[in-house]
Amino acid sequence: MRARARVTSRFACALALALACLVAFARPARASEPALSEASAAIVLDAAGNTLYEKNADEQFVPASITKLMTAVCALDSGVPLDQEVTVRKVEFPDEPAAQKADFPEGAKISFGDLLRVTLVYSANDCAVMVGETVSGSESAFVDLMNAKAAELGLTETHYANTHGLEADGHVTSARDQAELGRYALLNYPFIAETVEMPSVTVEVDGQDLTFKTTDELLGAYSGAMGIKTGQVERGVTFLGAVRQENATLYSCVLGCATPEGRFADTRALWDWAYGAYDHTVVAGPSVEAARYPYPLRFGWDIIARSSEEVTALSWPSFGAMADHRVIAPEGTPFFGGELVGASLWTQGERSLNACSYEARGLVQSPTMKNNPLYTALNYHDLPGLANAD
């Protein structure tokens, strides 16, 4: 008996080892942290605001031109019509002669909406100043609105001193504050969400079309990149970004980088790491049976309910189990091919992972009827109604 027990024990251990090896080969090892090269502070949030990764996320750094996102938020909150005409004035930055500017002709006319688009896409500092002056009469008065909005949103490590982000005393933020602001802006301001995804913007100034290219090098170069805002000053290079793949949206921020290339490389590293760390689960598809129902035109056969396309859900390993919120026809309801049977929504916590509908498609023999004499007698393969069944 003892020898048999030892054999059984050895077999159980061997089986456990084999299963562990299969799991190891089936799923590549995950990097515990993203490989960042330059960022002094970094964070990644999911669509619900959950923190997936952070590094010095609550420490204060210079935001640089990420500032302009709050400029746009407060400008849109003001209610100034986007088609309101603005008269251009020359804005100079004596301490920053190389500051990026649209440099429109003095006295030219441009719409308020186009002024905002050039501010966000091209990161024009002179446009940011004119946006603030248009809303509040002066840049300093508009900055008060920016700080009030930061307080309203709970951005505790953020304080603004100007509308554009050039270095100034007391002009600071944190990676967490900016990622939260990015998420808030894209969810609540369609104008901003649409604008920051533009590779370029063409605006009319005194009847002349002028085109300005984005400063975001990840747009069009990284699958699903949604833009937001770049920044660069002497004390640090920054990037606030968003990306969407497989129904999962991420918001990221890197601060205190040394080079423009470094901010984009570190953002790629954050996004690659996060999407690699998600559990990718096939929850529906042509090969996944959701339910089966009687098929009215062939006795003893059932029709399968399934999704016509493969559906993958990305769930974060430490955020609890996925939930399948399913609404589907009761068992025993007869369906013809192609008819809608139901739908599912998968969630994890507050985040929606994916959704699909189920169609009746694909015939199988009913297991309950295989031994029924009637089934054998009536199982004719030339019965009508099979066009949409498979």
CORCORJO-V569177 format. One line per field, one symbol per residue. ss: DSSP state (@ for helix, = for strand, . for the rest). phi: phi as a letter, one per 20 degrees, with the letter a starting at -180 (. if undefined). psi: psi as a letter, one per 40 degrees, with the letter a starting at -180 (. if undefined). A space follows every 50 residues. Layout:
BEGIN
ss: ???
phi: ???
psi: ???
END
This chain:
BEGIN
ss: .@@@@@@@@@@@@@@@@@@@@@@@@@..............======.... =====.....=..@@@@@@@@@@@@@@.......===............. ........===@@@@@@@@@@...@@@@@@@@@@@@..@@@@@@@@@@@@ @@......=............==.@@@@@@@@@@@@@@.@@@@@@....= =====..======...........=========..==========..=== =======..@@@@@@@@@@@@@@@@@@.=======..=..====...... ======....=====.......======...........=========.. ===============.......@@@@@@............
phi: .fffffffffffffffffffffffffcffeffbfeedcffbbbcdefenf eebbblfdeecfelfggfffgfgfffffnfffeffdefcfddcgecfegf cflffgnfdbfffffffffefemffffffffffffdnbffffffffffff ffemefddbddbedofgbgmebbcffgfffffffffedcggfgfffeffa cdceclmdecdcefeeeefndcgnfdmqbebbcferdcbdccbcclmddd ccbccmeecgfffffffgfffgffffefeedfdargddeeaccfdfdbfn dddeebefcfdddddegddnffddedcbffgnffcefnffdrbccdccme eeeabbdddeaoecffffdfeegffffdeeedffnegded
psi: ddddddddddddddddddddddddddhihhhdiigiddhdiiihiadeeh hdiihfeeihihdaeddeddddddddddehhdehhhhhihhigdegdehh idfihheihiiddddddddddefhdddddddddddedidddddddddddd ddefgdehhieiedeihihegiaidddddddddddddegddddddeehdi hhihhfehhhhhiieheehedhheheachiihideihihhiiihhfehhi hihhifididddddddddddddddddeihhhheiidehhdiiiihdehhe iihhhiieihhhhhihdeeiiihhghhiiihehiiiheihdaiihhihbe hhdiiiihihhhiihhdeedehdddddegheeiieeded.
END
